[in-house]
């Protein structure tokens, strides 16, 4: 996609620091998922790409201070940045980032926000999702990590907003389910 706004946003996010489980690699996978879903579901591709690139811009701030909600803070940071580069859809990107977070249980209303939320959730499923769960919160027991799979990861499939997002999630969900069952079996003494 050729867009000066996407290029400026990409350059901006590359200058930031990220946590290992929400790294620049995660952001680019969410971007890839967003663009792929958009080819089936529609939406403003430029707005979707910019939203994907900026969706976790405040994740490190939340990790340093758990009172900060990375979606809310990230939406504010994104809006300020986008106003600064004269991007006309800064309010739309602000909204997309505000509603992308799983734990807030927000249901997006626009196709762009639905695609961003699905794309982000897809990266928590499949082999990548498994590895991200195991890398997150180092020091926790495997039983605690298994709880996280049941509390969040294995529920993601049923919360997809788009048909294409659901189709992609279904296959990734099966892999996670198989892994969790195998891990539980091996942990039985």
C-alpha positions in Angstrom: 0.0 0.0 0.0 1.4 3.4 -1.0 0.5 6.0 1.5 2.6 8.7 2.9 0.6 8.5 6.2 1.3 4.7 6.5 5.0 5.3 5.8 5.2 8.1 8.4 3.3 5.9 10.9 5.6 2.9 10.2 8.7 5.1 10.7 7.2 6.4 14.0 6.5 3.0 15.4 9.9 1.7 14.4 11.4 4.4 16.7 9.6 3.1 19.8 10.5 0.4 22.4 8.3 -2.7 22.8 7.8 -5.6 25.3 8.8 -9.0 24.0 5.2 -10.4 23.8 3.9 -7.2 22.1 7.0 -6.5 20.0 7.3 -4.9 16.6 6.9 -8.4 15.2 3.5 -8.6 16.8 2.5 -5.2 15.4 3.6 -6.3 11.9 1.7 -9.6 12.2 -1.4 -7.6 13.2 -0.9 -5.4 10.2 -0.6 -8.4 7.9 -3.8 -10.0 9.4 -5.7 -6.7 9.2 -4.9 -6.2 5.5 -5.7 -9.8 4.7 -9.1 -9.7 6.5 -9.8 -6.3 4.9 -9.4 -7.8 1.4 -12.5 -10.0 2.2 -14.5 -7.8 4.5 -13.8 -4.3 3.1 -13.1 -1.1 5.1 -10.7 1.7 4.6 -7.4 -0.1 4.1 -5.3 3.0 5.0 -7.2 3.6 8.2 -6.9 -0.1 9.1 -3.2 -0.2 8.4 -2.5 2.9 10.5 -4.7 1.5 13.3 -2.8 -1.8 13.3 0.5 -0.1 13.3 -0.4 2.1 16.3 -2.7 -0.2 18.3 -0.1 -1.2 21.0 1.9 2.1 21.0 1.3 2.4 24.8 1.8 -1.2 25.8 5.1 -0.5 27.4 3.6 2.3 29.5 1.0 -0.1 30.8 3.6 -2.7 31.7 5.5 0.0 33.7 2.3 1.3 35.3 -0.6 -1.2 35.5 -3.0 1.6 36.2 -2.6 2.8 32.6 -4.9 1.2 30.0 -2.7 0.8 26.9 -5.8 1.0 24.6 -6.9 4.4 26.1 -3.4 5.8 26.3 -2.5 4.4 22.9 -5.5 6.0 21.3 -4.5 9.4 22.8 -0.9 9.0 21.6 -2.0 7.9 18.2 -4.5 10.8 17.8 -1.8 13.3 18.8 0.7 11.8 16.3 -1.9 11.7 13.5 -3.0 15.2 14.0 0.7 16.2 13.9 1.1 14.6 10.5 -2.3 16.0 9.3 -4.0 12.6 8.9 -7.7 13.4 8.4 -9.1 10.2 10.0 -7.4 10.6 13.4 -10.8 10.3 15.2 -11.5 7.0 13.4 -8.1 5.6 14.3 -8.6 6.8 17.9 -11.8 4.8 18.1 -10.3 1.7 16.5 -7.5 1.6 19.1 -9.9 2.4 22.0 -12.0 -0.7 21.3 -9.4 -3.2 20.3 -8.6 -4.5 23.8 -9.8 -8.0 24.8 -10.1 -7.4 28.5 -12.4 -4.4 28.2 -15.0 -6.5 26.3 -15.9 -3.6 23.9 -17.8 -4.6 20.8 -16.6 -2.5 17.8 -19.2 -0.9 15.6 -17.2 0.0 12.5 -15.7 -2.5 10.0 -12.3 -1.0 10.5 -12.5 -1.5 14.3 -13.8 -5.0 13.9 -11.0 -5.9 11.6 -8.3 -4.5 14.0 -9.8 -6.4 16.9 -9.9 -9.7 15.0 -6.4 -9.2 13.6 -5.0 -8.6 17.1 -6.9 -11.6 18.5 -5.6 -13.8 15.7 -2.0 -13.2 16.9 -2.9 -14.6 20.3 -4.0 -17.9 18.7 -2.1 -20.7 16.8 1.6 -21.4 17.3 2.5 -17.8 17.7 -0.1 -17.4 20.3 1.1 -20.4 22.2 4.7 -19.1 22.2 3.5 -15.6 23.3 1.6 -17.1 26.3 4.6 -19.1 27.4 6.9 -16.1 27.1 4.5 -13.8 29.0 4.9 -13.4 32.8 8.1 -15.4 33.1 8.3 -17.3 36.4 4.7 -18.4 36.4 4.0 -22.1 36.6 2.7 -24.1 33.7 -0.6 -24.6 35.5 -0.9 -20.8 35.7 -0.2 -20.5 31.9 -2.8 -23.3 31.2 -5.3 -21.2 33.2 -4.6 -18.3 30.9 -5.3 -20.4 27.9 -8.8 -21.3 29.3 -9.5 -17.8 30.7 -8.7 -15.9 27.5 -7.0 -17.6 24.6 -9.5 -20.4 24.0 -12.4 -17.9 24.2 -11.1 -15.7 21.4 -12.5 -17.7 18.5 -16.1 -17.1 19.6 -15.5 -13.3 19.9 -14.5 -12.7 16.3 -16.3 -9.9 14.6 -15.9 -10.8 10.9 -16.5 -14.0 8.9 -12.9 -14.1 7.7 -11.6 -13.5 11.2 -13.7 -16.4 12.5 -12.5 -18.7 9.7 -8.8 -17.9 10.4 -9.4 -18.2 14.2 -11.0 -21.6 14.0 -7.9 -23.3 12.6 -5.6 -21.6 15.1 -8.0 -22.4 17.9 -7.8 -26.1 17.1 -4.0 -26.0 17.4 -4.1 -24.2 20.8 -6.7 -26.7 22.1 -4.6 -29.7 21.0 -1.5 -28.1 22.6 -3.3 -27.4 25.9 -4.7 -30.9 26.1 -1.3 -32.5 25.4 0.3 -30.2 28.0 -2.3 -31.1 30.6 -1.8 -34.8 29.8 2.0 -34.6 30.3 1.7 -32.7 33.5 -0.5 -35.4 35.1 1.7 -37.5 37.5 
